[in-house]
Amino acid sequence: MVDPYLTPVDSARTEITVVNSRFITTVAPATSVETAKSVLEEVRGEMPDASHHVYAFRVGHGNSVIDGMSDDGEPSGTAGPPVLAVLRGTGLGDVIVIVTRYFGGTKLGTGGLVRAYGDAARSGLAAVKTALKIEKRLLGLELPYPLYESIKRLISAHEGIIEDETFAEQVTVIARFPRDHVDAFSDAVMEASAGRIQPIDLDA
């Protein structure tokens, strides 16, 4: 189980200039490595004449995180690692940071590159809107019509969202809940139905 963590809500782009070189930072959501690579290809296609497209991503969070990065032709360790270090410092997950450089004619040296890429990453990450990502579970219930309205109120009270309803001999309700609310909701349903209705975890 993964604790709640911050993720980008949408994409953001910023730009800084360091000794005539332009550093354009794109920050975007990436819930998988494939998504991260797709975003990278989009940026490369958008700015094909750039000198470098340095990136770092973090998919997942905590013990299940997948990190990736690339210097993309810059001297080893001067670009990808500082971008990843800044990204790790934010605590964000499911995110890719791409720093696109247009070379301005003046070499920055290894220390200058580390600072420039780190500053570019910080500027992009400061601009992106974030939201708390909470693990959710899908529950299914079968209930008699007389209990339908009261169970609907319990779903709402426990921050559930109804995703599907079927009205036949009984009512079948499928709803999604924050993981931390599942046990309390299940207990409330059991109490309201005198133990006759047990929600089924459809994600189990």
Backbone as numpy.savetxt, mean C-alpha at the origin, in Angstrom:
# Nx Ny Nz CAx CAy CAz Cx Cy Cz
-0.33 -12.83 10.51 -1.17 -11.65 10.51 -0.29 -10.40 10.51
-0.69 -9.42 9.71 0.09 -8.20 9.57 -0.61 -7.07 10.31
0.13 -6.34 11.13 -0.43 -5.19 11.81 -0.76 -4.09 10.80
-1.68 -3.18 11.13 -1.98 -2.06 10.22 -0.73 -1.26 9.89
-0.64 -0.80 8.64 0.51 0.02 8.24 0.08 1.04 7.19
0.89 2.08 7.05 0.57 3.16 6.12 0.95 2.79 4.69
0.09 3.17 3.75 0.36 2.97 2.32 -0.02 4.25 1.58
0.53 4.47 0.38 0.13 5.64 -0.41 -1.31 5.49 -0.89
-2.05 6.60 -0.87 -3.42 6.59 -1.38 -3.40 6.71 -2.91
-2.51 7.56 -3.41 -2.37 7.73 -4.86 -0.93 8.11 -5.17
-0.67 8.52 -6.40 0.68 8.85 -6.82 1.00 10.32 -6.53
2.29 10.61 -6.43 2.75 11.98 -6.25 4.05 12.16 -7.03
4.31 13.40 -7.45 5.55 13.67 -8.20 6.13 15.00 -7.75
7.43 15.01 -7.50 8.13 16.24 -7.13 9.41 16.34 -7.95
10.04 17.51 -7.92 11.29 17.71 -8.66 12.21 18.62 -7.88
13.50 18.24 -7.83 14.53 19.12 -7.28 15.66 19.22 -8.29
16.45 20.28 -8.19 17.62 20.47 -9.06 18.87 20.53 -8.19
19.88 19.74 -8.55 21.14 19.71 -7.82 22.27 19.89 -8.83
22.95 21.03 -8.76 24.06 21.36 -9.68 23.65 21.03 -11.13
22.57 21.61 -11.58 22.06 21.50 -12.96 21.42 20.16 -13.31
21.58 19.15 -12.47 20.89 17.87 -12.73 19.48 17.93 -12.15
18.51 17.47 -12.94 17.12 17.42 -12.47 16.84 16.03 -11.89
16.22 16.01 -10.72 15.83 14.77 -10.07 14.30 14.79 -9.90
13.61 13.97 -10.69 12.14 13.93 -10.67 11.72 12.66 -9.92
11.00 12.85 -8.83 10.61 11.71 -7.99 9.14 11.36 -8.20
8.90 10.09 -8.49 7.54 9.57 -8.60 7.32 8.56 -7.48
6.28 8.77 -6.68 5.91 7.83 -5.62 4.53 7.28 -5.97
4.38 5.95 -5.92 3.11 5.34 -6.32 2.82 4.10 -5.48
1.53 3.74 -5.33 1.19 2.50 -4.65 1.68 1.29 -5.44
2.09 0.25 -4.73 2.54 -0.99 -5.38 2.25 -2.16 -4.44
1.15 -2.85 -4.68 0.74 -3.94 -3.79 1.39 -5.27 -4.16
2.18 -5.28 -5.24 2.91 -6.49 -5.63 4.17 -6.07 -6.38
5.12 -6.99 -6.49 6.35 -6.71 -7.25 6.00 -6.44 -8.70
5.01 -7.16 -9.24 4.60 -6.96 -10.63 4.07 -5.55 -10.83
3.28 -5.05 -9.87 2.77 -3.68 -9.96 3.91 -2.68 -9.93
4.87 -2.90 -9.05 6.03 -2.00 -8.95 6.77 -1.93 -10.29
6.98 -3.08 -10.91 7.67 -3.11 -12.20 6.85 -2.41 -13.28
5.54 -2.56 -13.22 4.66 -1.91 -14.19 4.73 -0.39 -14.06
4.73 0.11 -12.81 4.85 1.56 -12.59 6.19 2.07 -13.11
7.26 1.30 -12.86 8.59 1.67 -13.35 8.61 1.78 -14.87
7.99 0.82 -15.55 7.96 0.85 -17.02 7.16 2.05 -17.52
6.10 2.40 -16.82 5.31 3.59 -17.20 6.16 4.85 -17.12
6.92 4.98 -16.04 7.77 6.17 -15.86 8.88 6.19 -16.92
9.47 5.04 -17.18 10.51 4.97 -18.23 9.94 5.38 -19.58
8.69 4.93 -19.85 8.05 5.29 -21.11 7.71 6.76 -21.20
7.41 7.35 -20.04 7.04 8.77 -19.98 8.26 9.67 -20.16
9.41 9.22 -19.66 10.65 10.02 -19.72 11.78 9.18 -20.30
11.66 8.78 -21.57 12.64 7.85 -22.15 14.03 8.45 -22.35
14.13 9.77 -22.36 15.42 10.42 -22.61 16.19 10.74 -21.33
15.68 10.28 -20.18 16.37 10.54 -18.91 17.66 9.72 -18.81
18.59 10.20 -17.99 19.87 9.51 -17.81 19.72 8.24 -16.98
18.90 8.31 -15.93 18.73 7.17 -15.01 17.31 7.15 -14.45
16.83 5.94 -14.19 15.58 5.75 -13.46 15.89 4.86 -12.25
16.32 5.48 -11.18 16.67 4.77 -9.95 15.38 4.48 -9.18
15.30 3.29 -8.56 14.07 2.99 -7.84 14.33 2.19 -6.57
13.34 2.23 -5.68 13.30 1.35 -4.51 11.83 1.09 -4.22
11.51 -0.16 -3.83 10.12 -0.46 -3.47 10.07 -1.31 -2.22
8.90 -1.25 -1.55 8.62 -2.10 -0.40 7.20 -2.64 -0.58
7.08 -3.93 -0.77 5.77 -4.58 -0.93 5.48 -5.36 0.35
4.32 -5.08 0.96 4.00 -5.69 2.24 4.55 -4.84 3.38
4.69 -5.47 4.55 5.15 -4.74 5.72 5.59 -5.73 6.78
6.38 -5.22 7.73 6.80 -6.06 8.85 7.66 -7.23 8.41
7.33 -8.43 8.92 8.13 -9.62 8.62 7.90 -10.15 7.22
6.83 -9.69 6.55 6.51 -10.23 5.23 6.81 -9.25 4.11
7.70 -8.29 4.36 7.99 -7.26 3.36 8.97 -7.78 2.30
8.78 -7.33 1.06 9.73 -7.61 -0.02 10.33 -6.27 -0.46
11.64 -6.15 -0.34 12.35 -4.93 -0.77 12.99 -5.15 -2.13
13.10 -4.08 -2.89 13.84 -4.13 -4.15 14.40 -2.75 -4.46
15.50 -2.71 -5.23 16.08 -1.41 -5.60 17.05 -1.59 -6.75
17.40 -0.46 -7.37 18.39 -0.47 -8.44 19.08 0.88 -8.54
20.42 0.84 -8.79 21.18 2.07 -9.05 21.00 2.53 -10.50
20.52 1.65 -11.37 20.27 1.94 -12.79 21.42 2.69 -13.45
22.63 2.16 -13.28 23.78 2.71 -13.99 24.58 3.75 -13.22
24.04 4.25 -12.12 24.82 5.16 -11.26 25.88 4.31 -10.52
26.96 4.94 -10.02 27.97 4.18 -9.29 27.32 3.36 -8.17
27.79 2.13 -8.00 27.16 1.18 -7.07 27.02 1.77 -5.67
25.78 1.69 -5.14 25.51 2.12 -3.79 25.20 3.59 -3.63
25.25 4.37 -4.70 25.05 5.82 -4.57 23.61 6.27 -4.80
22.76 5.37 -5.27 21.42 5.81 -5.69 20.32 4.95 -5.08
20.26 3.67 -5.46 19.22 2.78 -4.93 19.22 2.67 -3.42
20.39 2.37 -2.78 20.42 2.23 -1.32 19.96 3.48 -0.56
20.39 4.70 -0.93 19.88 5.85 -0.19 18.38 6.07 -0.36
17.85 5.76 -1.54 16.40 5.89 -1.75 15.66 4.87 -0.88
16.17 3.63 -0.84 15.54 2.59 -0.02 15.64 2.93 1.46
16.78 3.50 1.87 16.96 3.86 3.29 15.94 4.92 3.71
15.72 5.92 2.86 14.72 6.95 3.15 13.33 6.32 3.21
13.05 5.43 2.25 11.74 4.78 2.20 11.49 3.95 3.46
12.49 3.19 3.88 12.35 2.39 5.11 12.07 3.27 6.31
12.68 4.43 6.34 12.51 5.35 7.46 11.10 5.89 7.61
10.32 5.84 6.54 8.94 6.36 6.60 7.97 5.35 7.22
8.33 4.06 7.20 7.42 3.03 7.69 6.33 2.65 6.70
6.37 3.20 5.49 5.37 2.89 4.47 5.55 1.48 3.92
4.45 0.88 3.48 4.49 -0.38 2.75 3.70 -0.26 1.46
3.82 -1.25 0.58 3.11 -1.27 -0.70 3.37 0.01 -1.49
4.64 0.32 -1.74 5.01 1.61 -2.34 6.26 1.45 -3.19
6.33 2.21 -4.28 7.55 2.31 -5.06 7.94 3.78 -5.19
9.23 4.05 -5.09 9.78 5.39 -5.28 10.75 5.32 -6.46
10.49 6.13 -7.48 11.37 6.18 -8.66 11.95 7.58 -8.75
13.27 7.68 -8.77 13.93 8.98 -8.95 14.57 9.00 -10.33
14.00 9.83 -11.18 14.46 9.95 -12.56 15.43 11.13 -12.65
16.64 10.85 -13.18 17.65 11.92 -13.25 17.92 12.31 -14.69
17.91 13.61 -14.91 18.41 14.20 -16.16 19.75 14.83 -15.83
20.84 14.26 -16.37 22.21 14.71 -16.06 22.41 16.14 -16.57
22.96 16.98 -15.67 23.12 18.39 -16.02 24.50 18.80 -16.48
25.39 17.80 -16.67 26.72 18.13 -17.21 27.81 18.21 -16.17
27.46 18.23 -14.89 28.44 18.31 -13.82 28.33 17.07 -12.94
29.44 16.34 -12.77 29.42 15.16 -11.91 29.32 15.58 -10.45
28.54 14.82 -9.70 28.29 15.17 -8.30 29.21 14.44 -7.33
29.92 13.41 -7.79 30.72 12.60 -6.89 29.84 11.65 -6.08
30.44 10.65 -5.46 29.63 9.64 -4.77 28.83 10.24 -3.62
29.48 11.08 -2.80 28.77 11.69 -1.68 27.64 12.60 -2.15
27.88 13.33 -3.23 26.85 14.22 -3.78 25.67 13.45 -4.33
25.95 12.31 -4.95 24.86 11.49 -5.48 24.01 10.91 -4.36
24.66 10.41 -3.31 23.93 9.85 -2.17 23.00 10.90 -1.58
23.51 12.12 -1.39 22.70 13.20 -0.82 21.56 13.58 -1.77
21.87 13.71 -3.06 20.86 14.14 -4.04 19.72 13.13 -4.15
20.07 11.84 -4.24 19.02 10.83 -4.35 18.21 10.71 -3.06
18.89 10.83 -1.93 18.17 10.81 -0.65 17.22 12.00 -0.52
17.69 13.20 -0.90 16.84 14.39 -0.82 15.66 14.29 -1.79
15.92 13.75 -2.97 14.84 13.60 -3.96 13.77 12.64 -3.44
14.22 11.53 -2.84 13.27 10.57 -2.28 12.45 11.20 -1.16
13.11 11.97 -0.29 12.41 12.63 0.81 11.34 13.60 0.30
11.68 14.34 -0.76 10.73 15.32 -1.29 9.48 14.64 -1.84
9.67 13.52 -2.54 8.52 12.79 -3.09 7.66 12.17 -2.01
8.31 11.57 -1.02 7.57 10.89 0.05 6.84 11.89 0.94
7.38 13.10 1.06 6.70 14.13 1.86 5.43 14.61 1.18
5.36 14.44 -0.16 4.22 14.95 -0.92 3.07 13.95 -1.05
3.34 12.68 -0.78 2.32 11.66 -1.06 1.32 11.56 0.10
0.05 11.38 -0.24 -0.99 11.16 0.78 -0.99 9.68 1.16
-1.19 9.42 2.45 -1.15 8.04 2.93 -2.44 7.70 3.70
-2.67 6.41 3.85 -3.81 5.93 4.63 -3.39 4.64 5.33
-4.06 4.33 6.42 -3.76 3.12 7.18 -4.39 1.91 6.49
-3.57 0.93 6.18 -4.06 -0.31 5.57 -4.32 -1.33 6.67
-5.55 -1.78 6.77 -5.96 -2.71 7.82 -6.38 -4.03 7.18
-5.85 -5.13 7.70 -6.24 -6.44 7.18 -7.72 -6.67 7.43
-8.42 -7.16 6.41 -9.86 -7.40 6.53 -10.18 -8.87 6.25
-11.34 -9.29 6.78 -11.79 -10.67 6.61 -13.20 -10.66 6.04
-13.49 -11.64 5.18 -14.80 -11.79 4.57 -15.59 -12.83 5.35
-16.78 -12.44 5.86 -17.62 -13.35 6.63 -18.94 -13.60 5.91
-19.46 -14.82 6.04 -20.75 -15.17 5.47 -21.72 -15.59 6.57
-22.98 -15.19 6.43 -24.00 -15.57 7.41 -25.28 -15.98 6.69
-25.93 -16.99 7.23 -27.28 -17.35 6.80 -28.22 -17.08 7.96
-29.28 -16.31 7.73 -30.14 -15.94 8.85 -31.59 -15.85 8.42
-32.50 -16.06 9.36 -33.93 -15.95 9.06 -34.31 -14.47 8.89
-35.37 -14.25 8.14 -35.79 -12.88 7.84 -36.02 -12.01 9.10
-36.62 -12.54 10.17 -36.86 -11.69 11.34 -35.59 -11.10 11.96
-34.44 -11.75 11.73 -33.19 -11.26 12.32 -32.41 -10.33 11.37
-32.89 -10.20 10.15 -32.14 -9.49 9.12 -31.78 -8.06 9.53
-32.74 -7.27 9.97 -32.48 -5.86 10.29 -31.54 -5.72 11.48
-31.72 -6.56 12.50 -30.84 -6.45 13.67 -29.41 -6.86 13.33
-29.24 -7.87 12.46 -27.88 -8.28 12.06 -27.23 -7.19 11.20
-28.05 -6.54 10.36 -27.52 -5.42 9.57 -26.98 -4.32 10.48
-27.71 -4.03 11.54 -27.24 -3.01 12.49 -25.95 -3.44 13.17
-25.83 -4.74 13.49 -24.59 -5.24 14.10 -23.41 -5.14 13.13
-23.67 -5.41 11.87 -22.61 -5.29 10.85 -22.09 -3.87 10.81
-23.01 -2.92 10.77 -22.62 -1.50 10.73 -21.88 -1.10 12.01
-22.36 -1.57 13.15 -21.75 -1.20 14.44 -20.32 -1.73 14.57
-20.00 -2.80 13.85 -18.66 -3.39 13.91 -17.83 -3.05 12.66
-18.23 -1.95 11.99 -17.48 -1.41 10.83 -17.40 -2.38 9.67
-18.44 -3.22 9.54 -18.49 -4.13 8.41 -19.13 -3.46 7.20
-18.81 -3.96 6.01 -19.40 -3.48 4.76 -20.02 -4.67 4.05
-21.32 -4.59 3.80 -22.01 -5.68 3.12 -21.62 -5.68 1.64
-21.13 -6.83 1.16 -20.71 -6.95 -0.23 -21.70 -7.71 -1.09
-22.52 -8.55 -0.46 -23.51 -9.30 -1.24 -24.64 -9.78 -0.32
-25.85 -9.80 -0.87 -27.01 -10.31 -0.14 -27.85 -11.17 -1.09
-28.32 -12.31 -0.60 -29.20 -13.19 -1.38 -30.44 -13.49 -0.54
-31.62 -13.23 -1.14 -32.87 -13.44 -0.42 -33.58 -14.68 -0.99
-33.53 -15.77 -0.24 -34.21 -17.02 -0.65 -35.04 -17.47 0.55
-34.98 -18.77 0.87 -35.70 -19.22 2.07 -35.15 -18.53 3.30
-33.84 -18.32 3.29 -33.19 -17.51 4.32 -32.41 -16.40 3.63
-31.91 -15.46 4.41 -31.09 -14.38 3.85 -29.62 -14.77 4.02
-28.88 -14.72 2.90 -27.43 -14.94 2.95 -26.75 -13.58 2.81
-25.92 -13.25 3.79 -25.22 -11.96 3.80 -23.71 -12.22 3.79
-23.01 -11.53 2.91 -21.55 -11.60 2.88 -21.04 -10.19 3.17
-20.21 -10.06 4.19 -19.71 -8.75 4.61 -18.23 -8.81 4.95
-17.55 -7.67 4.75 -16.11 -7.60 5.02 -15.87 -6.72 6.25
-15.01 -7.21 7.16 -14.75 -6.54 8.43 -13.25 -6.33 8.64
-12.88 -5.25 9.36 -11.51 -5.18 9.87 -11.23 -6.42 10.72
-10.04 -6.98 10.56 -9.70 -8.23 11.26 -9.96 -8.15 12.76
-9.64 -6.99 13.36 -9.77 -6.85 14.81 -11.22 -6.82 15.28
-12.19 -6.69 14.36 -13.60 -6.61 14.76 -14.33 -7.95 14.58
-13.67 -8.93 13.99 -14.35 -10.18 13.64 -14.86 -10.92 14.88
-14.02 -11.07 15.88 -14.42 -11.85 17.07 -15.60 -11.18 17.79
-15.53 -9.86 17.95 -16.60 -9.15 18.66 -17.91 -9.25 17.88
-17.82 -9.15 16.54 -19.03 -9.27 15.73 -19.62 -10.68 15.84
-18.77 -11.68 15.76 -19.24 -13.07 15.86 -19.92 -13.32 17.19
-19.35 -12.79 18.27 -19.95 -12.95 19.60 -21.32 -12.26 19.66
-21.41 -11.06 19.05 -22.67 -10.31 19.07 -23.76 -11.04 18.29
-23.37 -11.66 17.16 -24.34 -12.41 16.35 -24.82 -13.64 17.12
-23.90 -14.33 17.75 -24.28 -15.52 18.53 -25.26 -15.14 19.65
-25.01 -14.00 20.28 -25.89 -13.55 21.36 -27.26 -13.14 20.81
-27.27 -12.41 19.68 -28.52 -11.93 19.11 -29.39 -13.07 18.59
-28.74 -14.17 18.19 -29.48 -15.30 17.61 -29.63 -16.47 18.59
-29.30 -16.22 19.84 -29.36 -17.27 20.87 -28.53 -18.49 20.47
-27.37 -18.21 19.85 -26.44 -19.27 19.49 -26.75 -20.02 18.21
-27.78 -19.58 17.48 -28.18 -20.31 16.27 -27.36 -19.94 15.04
-26.77 -18.74 15.03 -26.06 -18.27 13.83 -24.58 -18.07 14.16
-23.74 -18.74 13.41 -22.28 -18.60 13.57 -21.71 -18.09 12.25
-21.18 -16.86 12.23 -20.58 -16.36 10.98 -19.44 -17.28 10.52
-19.34 -17.46 9.21 -18.31 -18.31 8.61 -17.23 -17.42 8.00
-15.96 -17.69 8.35 -14.82 -16.94 7.81 -14.54 -17.46 6.39
-14.87 -16.67 5.39 -14.71 -17.11 4.00 -13.28 -16.96 3.50
-12.43 -16.30 4.29 -11.01 -16.16 3.92 -10.16 -17.25 4.55
-10.74 -18.07 5.39 -9.97 -19.09 6.11 -9.51 -20.19 5.16
